[in-house]
Amino acid sequence: MLFLCGTFLLPSLGFTPVNGKEQRRESPKPTGIQNILFYIQRSINISTLNYTLNVDEKGELNITDPIKIYWKNYASDGSEQPLNYIQRKYAYGLEVKMIDKDKKSFCFNFVSYKKKKIYLIKSPVDNKYYSYCEINNKMSILEKIFIQIEGGTFWFPKIKYIEISGKDFSMKEDVLEKIIP
């Protein structure tokens, strides 16, 4: 799974060696964000990519561009910034297809990794949209992706592993899948 140009570089706050072992410092969990679907954090800095529903002022989903993506800059002022062209086209952007026009359901994947299909579907239980994907062979609600980057270059970062986490759809239990590319 190779999502990722190293762009948007800020001081590293990911892993630090302690007694010869890696210890992961968590980036702030996004809070108070309306319509958040999931987020991505990386070891190279504490800024977070947020993926939210793209709705108009009436709360209606934009069916031509249903997911809004932006950085939350936790390293300085907490400002929001859109993805730049390279990030959108080669790393963190999405390819989205409508799969059910009547239900306004979508299938999408990252531009940098086409194998993992994610579905944007409105739940019949609470009438809210969620991002669903397989995590450890269980259909789950995607909540977070963490990418451990250790060196490499701007165009070819060295990804040590990727963690995908969420809630099991049927059991509502936490699920985690670790992918080593």
Contacts in CASP RR format, 6 or more apart in sequence:
PFRMAT RR
TARGET T0000
AUTHOR 0000-0000-0000
METHOD contacts of the structure
MODEL  1
MLFLCGTFLLPSLGFTPVNGKEQRRESPKPTGIQNILFYIQRSINISTLN
YTLNVDEKGELNITDPIKIYWKNYASDGSEQPLNYIQRKYAYGLEVKMID
KDKKSFCFNFVSYKKKKIYLIKSPVDNKYYSYCEINNKMSILEKIFIQIE
GGTFWFPKIKYIEISGKDFSMKEDVLEKIIP
1 113 0 8 1.000
1 115 0 8 1.000
1 116 0 8 1.000
1 159 0 8 1.000
1 162 0 8 1.000
1 179 0 8 1.000
1 181 0 8 1.000
2 112 0 8 1.000
2 113 0 8 1.000
2 159 0 8 1.000
2 181 0 8 1.000
3 40 0 8 1.000
3 91 0 8 1.000
3 92 0 8 1.000
3 110 0 8 1.000
3 112 0 8 1.000
3 113 0 8 1.000
3 145 0 8 1.000
3 147 0 8 1.000
3 162 0 8 1.000
4 42 0 8 1.000
4 91 0 8 1.000
4 92 0 8 1.000
4 112 0 8 1.000
4 147 0 8 1.000
4 149 0 8 1.000
4 157 0 8 1.000
4 159 0 8 1.000
5 86 0 8 1.000
5 87 0 8 1.000
5 90 0 8 1.000
5 91 0 8 1.000
5 112 0 8 1.000
5 154 0 8 1.000
5 155 0 8 1.000
5 157 0 8 1.000
6 42 0 8 1.000
6 44 0 8 1.000
6 91 0 8 1.000
6 149 0 8 1.000
6 154 0 8 1.000
6 157 0 8 1.000
7 84 0 8 1.000
7 86 0 8 1.000
7 87 0 8 1.000
7 91 0 8 1.000
7 154 0 8 1.000
8 45 0 8 1.000
8 47 0 8 1.000
8 71 0 8 1.000
8 81 0 8 1.000
8 84 0 8 1.000
8 87 0 8 1.000
9 44 0 8 1.000
9 45 0 8 1.000
10 44 0 8 1.000
10 45 0 8 1.000
10 46 0 8 1.000
10 47 0 8 1.000
10 73 0 8 1.000
10 75 0 8 1.000
10 76 0 8 1.000
11 45 0 8 1.000
11 75 0 8 1.000
12 43 0 8 1.000
12 44 0 8 1.000
12 45 0 8 1.000
13 25 0 8 1.000
13 27 0 8 1.000
13 45 0 8 1.000
13 46 0 8 1.000
13 75 0 8 1.000
14 24 0 8 1.000
14 25 0 8 1.000
14 27 0 8 1.000
14 43 0 8 1.000
14 44 0 8 1.000
14 45 0 8 1.000
14 46 0 8 1.000
15 22 0 8 1.000
15 23 0 8 1.000
15 24 0 8 1.000
15 25 0 8 1.000
15 43 0 8 1.000
15 148 0 8 1.000
15 150 0 8 1.000
16 22 0 8 1.000
16 23 0 8 1.000
16 25 0 8 1.000
17 23 0 8 1.000
24 43 0 8 1.000
27 41 0 8 1.000
27 46 0 8 1.000
27 47 0 8 1.000
27 48 0 8 1.000
27 74 0 8 1.000
28 46 0 8 1.000
28 48 0 8 1.000
28 74 0 8 1.000
30 36 0 8 1.000
30 39 0 8 1.000
30 48 0 8 1.000
30 50 0 8 1.000
30 72 0 8 1.000
33 50 0 8 1.000
33 52 0 8 1.000
33 72 0 8 1.000
34 52 0 8 1.000
35 52 0 8 1.000
35 53 0 8 1.000
35 55 0 8 1.000
35 129 0 8 1.000
36 50 0 8 1.000
36 51 0 8 1.000
36 52 0 8 1.000
37 51 0 8 1.000
37 52 0 8 1.000
37 53 0 8 1.000
37 67 0 8 1.000
37 120 0 8 1.000
37 129 0 8 1.000
37 130 0 8 1.000
37 131 0 8 1.000
37 142 0 8 1.000
38 51 0 8 1.000
38 131 0 8 1.000
38 142 0 8 1.000
38 143 0 8 1.000
38 144 0 8 1.000
38 145 0 8 1.000
39 48 0 8 1.000
39 49 0 8 1.000
39 50 0 8 1.000
39 51 0 8 1.000
39 143 0 8 1.000
39 144 0 8 1.000
39 145 0 8 1.000
40 48 0 8 1.000
40 49 0 8 1.000
40 51 0 8 1.000
40 92 0 8 1.000
40 144 0 8 1.000
40 145 0 8 1.000
40 146 0 8 1.000
40 147 0 8 1.000
41 48 0 8 1.000
41 49 0 8 1.000
41 144 0 8 1.000
41 145 0 8 1.000
41 146 0 8 1.000
41 147 0 8 1.000
42 146 0 8 1.000
42 147 0 8 1.000
42 148 0 8 1.000
42 149 0 8 1.000
43 146 0 8 1.000
43 147 0 8 1.000
43 148 0 8 1.000
43 149 0 8 1.000
43 150 0 8 1.000
44 149 0 8 1.000
44 157 0 8 1.000
45 75 0 8 1.000
46 74 0 8 1.000
46 75 0 8 1.000
47 71 0 8 1.000
47 72 0 8 1.000
47 73 0 8 1.000
47 74 0 8 1.000
47 75 0 8 1.000
48 71 0 8 1.000
48 72 0 8 1.000
48 74 0 8 1.000
49 69 0 8 1.000
49 70 0 8 1.000
49 71 0 8 1.000
49 72 0 8 1.000
49 83 0 8 1.000
49 92 0 8 1.000
50 69 0 8 1.000
50 70 0 8 1.000
50 71 0 8 1.000
50 72 0 8 1.000
50 80 0 8 1.000
51 67 0 8 1.000
51 68 0 8 1.000
51 69 0 8 1.000
51 94 0 8 1.000
51 131 0 8 1.000
52 67 0 8 1.000
52 68 0 8 1.000
52 69 0 8 1.000
52 70 0 8 1.000
53 61 0 8 1.000
53 66 0 8 1.000
53 67 0 8 1.000
53 68 0 8 1.000
53 129 0 8 1.000
54 61 0 8 1.000
54 62 0 8 1.000
54 65 0 8 1.000
54 66 0 8 1.000
54 67 0 8 1.000
54 68 0 8 1.000
55 61 0 8 1.000
55 62 0 8 1.000
56 62 0 8 1.000
61 104 0 8 1.000
61 129 0 8 1.000
63 98 0 8 1.000
63 104 0 8 1.000
65 96 0 8 1.000
66 96 0 8 1.000
66 104 0 8 1.000
66 106 0 8 1.000
66 120 0 8 1.000
67 94 0 8 1.000
67 96 0 8 1.000
67 108 0 8 1.000
67 120 0 8 1.000
69 82 0 8 1.000
69 83 0 8 1.000
69 88 0 8 1.000
69 92 0 8 1.000
69 93 0 8 1.000
69 94 0 8 1.000
70 80 0 8 1.000
70 81 0 8 1.000
70 82 0 8 1.000
70 83 0 8 1.000
71 80 0 8 1.000
71 81 0 8 1.000
71 82 0 8 1.000
71 83 0 8 1.000
72 78 0 8 1.000
72 79 0 8 1.000
72 80 0 8 1.000
73 79 0 8 1.000
73 80 0 8 1.000
73 81 0 8 1.000
83 92 0 8 1.000
83 93 0 8 1.000
87 93 0 8 1.000
88 111 0 8 1.000
89 111 0 8 1.000
90 111 0 8 1.000
90 112 0 8 1.000
91 110 0 8 1.000
91 111 0 8 1.000
91 112 0 8 1.000
92 110 0 8 1.000
92 111 0 8 1.000
92 112 0 8 1.000
93 110 0 8 1.000
93 111 0 8 1.000
93 112 0 8 1.000
94 108 0 8 1.000
94 109 0 8 1.000
94 110 0 8 1.000
94 111 0 8 1.000
95 108 0 8 1.000
95 109 0 8 1.000
95 110 0 8 1.000
95 111 0 8 1.000
95 114 0 8 1.000
96 106 0 8 1.000
96 107 0 8 1.000
96 108 0 8 1.000
96 120 0 8 1.000
97 106 0 8 1.000
97 107 0 8 1.000
97 108 0 8 1.000
98 104 0 8 1.000
98 105 0 8 1.000
98 106 0 8 1.000
99 105 0 8 1.000
99 106 0 8 1.000
99 107 0 8 1.000
99 119 0 8 1.000
103 121 0 8 1.000
103 122 0 8 1.000
104 122 0 8 1.000
105 119 0 8 1.000
105 120 0 8 1.000
105 121 0 8 1.000
105 122 0 8 1.000
106 119 0 8 1.000
106 120 0 8 1.000
106 121 0 8 1.000
107 117 0 8 1.000
107 118 0 8 1.000
107 119 0 8 1.000
107 120 0 8 1.000
108 117 0 8 1.000
108 118 0 8 1.000
108 119 0 8 1.000
108 120 0 8 1.000
109 115 0 8 1.000
109 116 0 8 1.000
109 117 0 8 1.000
109 118 0 8 1.000
110 116 0 8 1.000
116 133 0 8 1.000
116 134 0 8 1.000
116 164 0 8 1.000
117 133 0 8 1.000
118 131 0 8 1.000
118 132 0 8 1.000
118 133 0 8 1.000
118 142 0 8 1.000
119 131 0 8 1.000
119 132 0 8 1.000
119 133 0 8 1.000
120 129 0 8 1.000
120 130 0 8 1.000
120 131 0 8 1.000
120 132 0 8 1.000
121 129 0 8 1.000
121 130 0 8 1.000
121 132 0 8 1.000
122 128 0 8 1.000
122 129 0 8 1.000
123 129 0 8 1.000
123 130 0 8 1.000
130 141 0 8 1.000
130 142 0 8 1.000
131 141 0 8 1.000
131 142 0 8 1.000
132 139 0 8 1.000
132 140 0 8 1.000
132 141 0 8 1.000
132 142 0 8 1.000
132 169 0 8 1.000
133 139 0 8 1.000
133 140 0 8 1.000
133 142 0 8 1.000
133 164 0 8 1.000
134 140 0 8 1.000
135 142 0 8 1.000
135 164 0 8 1.000
135 165 0 8 1.000
135 166 0 8 1.000
135 168 0 8 1.000
135 175 0 8 1.000
135 176 0 8 1.000
135 177 0 8 1.000
136 175 0 8 1.000
136 176 0 8 1.000
136 177 0 8 1.000
138 168 0 8 1.000
138 169 0 8 1.000
138 170 0 8 1.000
138 175 0 8 1.000
139 168 0 8 1.000
139 169 0 8 1.000
139 170 0 8 1.000
140 166 0 8 1.000
140 167 0 8 1.000
140 168 0 8 1.000
140 169 0 8 1.000
140 175 0 8 1.000
141 166 0 8 1.000
141 167 0 8 1.000
141 169 0 8 1.000
142 164 0 8 1.000
142 166 0 8 1.000
143 165 0 8 1.000
143 166 0 8 1.000
143 167 0 8 1.000
144 163 0 8 1.000
144 164 0 8 1.000
144 165 0 8 1.000
144 166 0 8 1.000
145 162 0 8 1.000
145 163 0 8 1.000
145 164 0 8 1.000
145 165 0 8 1.000
146 162 0 8 1.000
146 163 0 8 1.000
146 165 0 8 1.000
147 159 0 8 1.000
147 162 0 8 1.000
148 159 0 8 1.000
148 160 0 8 1.000
148 161 0 8 1.000
148 162 0 8 1.000
148 163 0 8 1.000
149 157 0 8 1.000
149 158 0 8 1.000
149 159 0 8 1.000
149 160 0 8 1.000
150 158 0 8 1.000
150 159 0 8 1.000
150 160 0 8 1.000
151 157 0 8 1.000
151 158 0 8 1.000
152 158 0 8 1.000
159 181 0 8 1.000
160 180 0 8 1.000
161 178 0 8 1.000
161 179 0 8 1.000
161 180 0 8 1.000
161 181 0 8 1.000
162 178 0 8 1.000
162 179 0 8 1.000
162 181 0 8 1.000
163 176 0 8 1.000
163 177 0 8 1.000
163 178 0 8 1.000
163 179 0 8 1.000
164 176 0 8 1.000
164 177 0 8 1.000
164 179 0 8 1.000
165 174 0 8 1.000
165 175 0 8 1.000
165 176 0 8 1.000
165 177 0 8 1.000
166 174 0 8 1.000
166 175 0 8 1.000
166 176 0 8 1.000
167 173 0 8 1.000
167 174 0 8 1.000
167 175 0 8 1.000
168 174 0 8 1.000
168 175 0 8 1.000
END
